[in-house]
Amino acid sequence: MNWKNWPYWLRGGVIGGGVTLVFIALFYTCVWTTTPGGFICLPLLFVSPILPFAILFDELNPTLQYQLPFILVPIVSIVSWFIASSFIGFLVGHIKSKK
């Protein structure tokens, strides 16, 4: 089954989740390879789709363990952006089917 035969909601979800996964890989690679306390990775975070969830988990940090957001942010980001992009793909498919 190639890309052209996929439904629009699945295409949108794969694109949204894939872009988020690439940014997560870039950001965490930057974090692990640079010195702690540096600001070199912040521009990558500000343009990535991880930012809303990083802010959310930063606000929840007093109630959660310190390492837990570091594990949950990538998972929640990928799933949330997959769902949001799938919904957009569903709308595109619905609009295209009416034409």
VENNORWO-V455545 format. One record per residue. N is the residue number from 1. RES is the residue in one small letter. PSI is psi as a letter, one per 30 degrees, with the letter a starting at -180 (none if undefined). NEAR is the number of other ideal C-beta (glycine too) atoms within 12 Angstrom. Layout:
n = <N:N>
res = <RES:RES>
psi = <PSI:PSI>
near = <NEAR:NEAR>
This chain:
n = <1:2:3:4:5:6:7:8:9:10:11:12:13:14:15:16:17:18:19:20:21:22:23:24:25:26:27:28:29:30:31:32:33:34:35:36:37:38:39:40:41:42:43:44:45:46:47:48:49:50:51:52:53:54:55:56:57:58:59:60:61:62:63:64:65:66:67:68:69:70:71:72:73:74:75:76:77:78:79:80:81:82:83:84:85:86:87:88:89:90:91:92:93:94:95:96:97:98:99>
res = <m:n:w:k:n:w:p:y:w:l:r:g:g:v:i:g:g:g:v:t:l:v:f:i:a:l:f:y:t:c:v:w:t:t:t:p:g:g:f:i:c:l:p:l:l:f:v:s:p:i:l:p:f:a:i:l:f:d:e:l:n:p:t:l:q:y:q:l:p:f:i:l:v:p:i:v:s:i:v:s:w:f:i:a:s:s:f:i:g:f:l:v:g:h:i:k:s:k:k>
psi = <j:l:e:f:f:k:l:e:e:e:e:e:e:e:e:e:e:e:e:e:e:e:e:e:e:e:e:e:e:e:e:f:f:l:k:k:g:l:g:f:f:e:e:e:e:f:g:l:g:f:e:e:e:e:e:e:f:e:e:f:e:f:f:l:l:e:f:e:e:f:e:e:e:e:e:e:e:e:e:e:f:e:e:e:e:e:e:e:e:e:e:e:e:e:e:f:f:f:none>
near = <8:6:11:9:9:17:20:25:25:25:26:27:30:22:25:28:29:20:24:33:25:23:31:33:20:23:32:24:15:22:25:14:13:16:11:10:9:13:14:16:25:18:15:24:26:16:15:30:33:39:23:20:30:30:17:19:27:20:13:18:18:11:12:17:13:14:11:16:25:23:16:25:35:29:21:26:37:29:22:24:35:28:20:25:29:26:20:22:27:21:17:22:21:16:12:14:12:8:7>
